[in-house]
């Protein structure tokens, strides 16, 4: 689903810009990035992207799991977690939010692309029902 709008939530600016560049080269639009849970929620409401790519460890109050859960529940926007955290506790917390995907860092661009396409397809199909 090219031309899909994807919001990147990542507390490390250089990582966010690298992901942005890779996604744009694949044909996706990146209307905004955020570095905190609060900023992610505000921008999800403002820009209403098709999908959110969410780091779990963020700046400030709250984390990516809390923000992802809020965004999915309140705006019905699918969230893919992109994180270095693969421990069972974090995974169990993330699973409770019904994410569209969970990608471990370091990642390959192909892994992100595949997860994005599946998540967008699933969300598009469920919206049509």
N, C-alpha and C positions, 0 to 999 in steps of 0.2 A: 504494500500500500504506500507507494511513493507519494510525496508531498504531504505526508502526515506530519502534524506538528507535535514535536516531542520536547517536553521540558526536562532539563537536566538539573538534578539537585545533587551538588557535590561541594564539600567544604574546601577542597583544594583547587584553587582557581586554575592552575596549570593543567590539572587532570581534566577539569570541566572543559577547558578550551580544546584539549586534545580529543575528547569525546565528541565535542561539537563539530570539530573539523572532520572527523571520520564519518559522523552521521550525515553531515551536509554533502560529503562526497558520494554518499549512497543515495542522495536525493531527498532526504528528510529536511524539514524546516525546523529550526530551533528558535522559537519566538522569545525565549528567555531562559536564564539559568538562575538558580538560587543556592545559597550556601547554609541556610538554617531552616529548621522546621517551620518556624513562623513565616519566614519569607516564602517558603515553598507553598504553604497553604494560601497565603495572600495572592501569589502569582497564579496559582491554579485557578482561583476564583476569577482573577482579572483576565487571564489569557485563555482559559479553558482549553488546554492542549488535548490532543488525542490520546496521549500516553505520557506517563512520568517515569523517567529513569532515575531511581532514588538510591543515593548512598545511605548507609545506616548511621554512621558516625558523622554528626553535623556540628556546626558551631552553635553556641547559645543553648537555650532551653529546649528540651525535647530531642528526640532522635528521629531518624528516617522512618522507623517502623511506626511510631506514633503519627507522624505527618502522613505517611502512606495510607494508614488506616483511615485517617480523617478525610483525606482526598478521595479515596475509593468510596467511602460511605456517603459523603456529602455531595460529591460532584460526579460520581459514577465514572471516574477516570481510572483506567487500569494502571497499575504500578508494577514496575519491574525493579527489584532490588539489585543493586550492583555494589558488592561489598567484599572486603577482605575477611569478614567474620563468617566462619563456617562452623563454629561450635554449636552443639546441640541446643543450648538454651536460646541463642539468638535465632537459630533456625525455627525452633518451636514458636517463639514469639512472632516471627515473620509469618509462619503458616497460618496463625490465627487471623491474620488480616486478609487472607485469600489473595495473595499477590498473583500477578499474571506471569511472573517469572522470578528467578533468583540466580544471579550470575556471580561467580566468585572471581575476585581479582587475584592475580592478573588475568585479564581476559583477552580473547581474540575478537577482532571486529566481527568475524563471522558468527560468533556466539551471540553477540548483541543483536546483530541483524536478524538472525533466525528467531530469537526470542521476541523481538519487536514485531516481526511479521505475524507470528503465531498469535501474539496478544492482540494486535489490531484486528486480525481476522476473527478471533473469538468474540471480541467486543462488538464488531460490526454485525456478526451473525446474531448475537444475543439482542442487539438493538433492533434488528429487523423482525424478531419474533413477536 
